[in-house]
Amino acid sequence: MTTGEPGQPRTDRSPWNWLLVLPIVLPLCTFLFNADEPRLLGFPLFYWLQLAFIIVGVASTTLVYRMTK
Amino acid sequence: MSRHTTELVVFILLFLLVSGMGFVASRWRRPNDLASLHEWGLGGRSFGSWITWFLVGGDLYTAYTFVAVPALVFSSGALGFYALPYTVVVYPLVFLVLARMWSVSHVHGFVTPADFVRARFGSPTLALAIAITGLVATMPYIALQLVGIEAVLKAMGITGHLPIIIAFAILAAYTYQSGLRAPALIAFVKDALIYIVILVAVLYIPARLGGWGAIFDAAGQKFAATPAPGDGVILNGGNQVQYVTLAFGSALALFLYPHSLTGVLASKNRNVIKRNMSALPAYSFLLGLIALLGFMAIAAGTKPVVGANGKPDTNTIVPMLFDQMFPDWFTGVAYAAVGIGALVPAAIMSIAAANLFTRNIYREYLNKNASDAQEAKVSKLVSLVVKVGAVLCILLLDPQFSIDLQLIGGVIILQTLPAVALGLYTRWFHKGGLIAGWAAGLAAGMWMLYLIPNPASGKAHFGGSAFGLQNLGFDTTMTIYAGFLALAVNLVVAVLATLAFRAAKVAEGEDGTRRRDYFADEGDPDVKDLDLAGSH
């Protein structure tokens, strides 16, 4: 919660924001995960890898939040 | 009936406990008076990270989701799992957008997306279009929450509409009394119950069914044996584009719904929103596991309840699975989780719909000089009317009709994206261009939905959201999400019409917002004033 310097208008721009593109694009690339093998704990790739993308999403948004707050 | 007695007793006890909380909620974090729309509708706009997490989570991940997503996985497999990428993509997508919306709303006292559009583009007509779109998209969503409760009741062998009417009468009464505080408080219980039920389900059920590998193999065998081309444990050439566009299109639509915004605007500052964007995916994990209940039902050989029309109601598949697998008392807890899960979003949605009506129709067209107390009163009444309307939808119409309307709702709410979401970033669009794009997107969306059949249920129209590209003359079996294509039409028309209006020198509306309003935060002189009587 910075109160921007006078004369320097506040903005939400930051190079860190580009990191948000990763969890938006990754889960939409079906060629990465549309397969049965390799399985993990019995889960086909399609399911465990997409569940793993949640971690990518959390990590990216957390990092951007910390770096820009 | 007697077989379900334990389930029913547990269900009713938990339901009553939560209803009691709803009434007590009006005293929780009590403001000086509830007689202003901001207090009643937005809970005083002072929720911190935790409450916001529960409130927004309870709002977005509805009972219907918990019932319908596994039902879709049960019937079509991998395609139903789109709910997972959808809820992974949505948070980084709206991370910056929602913070801007929070700031500009708090500077100007906006309560609805249409309020923002009205000020940004200086066009009451465009705002009316946005408000009506929001109302039309939200109403069937509320009705769908009833479908969630009904699925649970059916599984307990209860037929008839009286229980639903009683449940909604209770809901209506405490929303009337407590406003947004009621769902915020109840969301704690709802989430606790759902987390417990799902964790138990994903540990206990696979153990009884021979492990996850066996579950996926059983599902694979079932889909291999069916003639339908679109199903399977993984996607095929025909539905990959549908999967991606449905996930992405749904993500774009989610925060355009007025009720999602209500939860966001009730938070304390920008950082609460940003922190929540990284914490809300915890629910996505839950949703992914819930989706897999559909495969467990296949492996367990669960049969859905056959409805009054003689067709099996796949929405009952998860309740039936619980009934089959769990001891009675725990099935009761699980059913209560779904039932209460319906109340939280239904309350928030009816509040959001009521705010839309009050701010963008009542104050704009019916009573321009409405006082705060009058606004709050109208909003409370409308929230009752909306719920009565939702109950009537279920009583008078085939529930399938609500599901169709909800499908249409997703497509039409997407058409507000250029004005609401892009509007937060640019004033380039002409108000006339946005109206033209909105109309063209709606027309294209309705046309496509009309053309989509559903062979499984024998319907010729409005049978789903997967639009076959062969309708456009392509020689392919590929399908695409209709809402996504409609949005593309919308954007193209909005751009062309904007250029045309500029060329014809049609007057622009006035922009009532300033650039710095989009970055204002708690503690700024513009924002600090929470006695919102002075905001209009």
Boltz contact constraints between the chains, C-beta under 6 A:
constraints:
  - contact:
      token1: [A, 1]
      token2: [B, 521]
      max_distance: 6.0
  - contact:
      token1: [A, 10]
      token2: [B, 519]
      max_distance: 6.0
  - contact:
      token1: [A, 12]
      token2: [B, 96]
      max_distance: 6.0
  - contact:
      token1: [A, 20]
      token2: [B, 92]
      max_distance: 6.0
  - contact:
      token1: [A, 20]
      token2: [B, 95]
      max_distance: 6.0
  - contact:
      token1: [A, 23]
      token2: [B, 92]
      max_distance: 6.0
  - contact:
      token1: [A, 24]
      token2: [B, 89]
      max_distance: 6.0
  - contact:
      token1: [A, 24]
      token2: [B, 92]
      max_distance: 6.0
  - contact:
      token1: [A, 24]
      token2: [B, 93]
      max_distance: 6.0
  - contact:
      token1: [A, 27]
      token2: [B, 85]
      max_distance: 6.0
  - contact:
      token1: [A, 27]
      token2: [B, 88]
      max_distance: 6.0
  - contact:
      token1: [A, 27]
      token2: [B, 89]
      max_distance: 6.0
  - contact:
      token1: [A, 28]
      token2: [B, 244]
      max_distance: 6.0
  - contact:
      token1: [A, 28]
      token2: [B, 248]
      max_distance: 6.0
  - contact:
      token1: [A, 30]
      token2: [B, 240]
      max_distance: 6.0
  - contact:
      token1: [A, 34]
      token2: [B, 234]
      max_distance: 6.0
  - contact:
      token1: [A, 34]
      token2: [B, 235]
      max_distance: 6.0
  - contact:
      token1: [A, 36]
      token2: [B, 234]
      max_distance: 6.0
  - contact:
      token1: [A, 41]
      token2: [B, 212]
      max_distance: 6.0
  - contact:
      token1: [A, 42]
      token2: [B, 211]
      max_distance: 6.0
  - contact:
      token1: [A, 42]
      token2: [B, 212]
      max_distance: 6.0
  - contact:
      token1: [A, 42]
      token2: [B, 213]
      max_distance: 6.0
  - contact:
      token1: [A, 43]
      token2: [B, 212]
      max_distance: 6.0
  - contact:
      token1: [A, 44]
      token2: [B, 216]
      max_distance: 6.0
  - contact:
      token1: [A, 46]
      token2: [B, 234]
      max_distance: 6.0
  - contact:
      token1: [A, 50]
      token2: [B, 84]
      max_distance: 6.0
  - contact:
      token1: [A, 51]
      token2: [B, 288]
      max_distance: 6.0
  - contact:
      token1: [A, 53]
      token2: [B, 88]
      max_distance: 6.0
  - contact:
      token1: [A, 54]
      token2: [B, 88]
      max_distance: 6.0
  - contact:
      token1: [A, 54]
      token2: [B, 281]
      max_distance: 6.0
  - contact:
      token1: [A, 54]
      token2: [B, 284]
      max_distance: 6.0
  - contact:
      token1: [A, 54]
      token2: [B, 285]
      max_distance: 6.0
  - contact:
      token1: [A, 57]
      token2: [B, 88]
      max_distance: 6.0
  - contact:
      token1: [A, 57]
      token2: [B, 281]
      max_distance: 6.0
  - contact:
      token1: [A, 58]
      token2: [B, 278]
      max_distance: 6.0
  - contact:
      token1: [A, 58]
      token2: [B, 281]
      max_distance: 6.0
  - contact:
      token1: [A, 61]
      token2: [B, 91]
      max_distance: 6.0
  - contact:
      token1: [A, 61]
      token2: [B, 92]
      max_distance: 6.0
  - contact:
      token1: [A, 61]
      token2: [B, 95]
      max_distance: 6.0
  - contact:
      token1: [A, 61]
      token2: [B, 277]
      max_distance: 6.0
  - contact:
      token1: [A, 61]
      token2: [B, 278]
      max_distance: 6.0
  - contact:
      token1: [A, 62]
      token2: [B, 278]
      max_distance: 6.0
  - contact:
      token1: [A, 65]
      token2: [B, 274]
      max_distance: 6.0
  - contact:
      token1: [A, 65]
      token2: [B, 278]
      max_distance: 6.0
  - contact:
      token1: [A, 69]
      token2: [B, 271]
      max_distance: 6.0
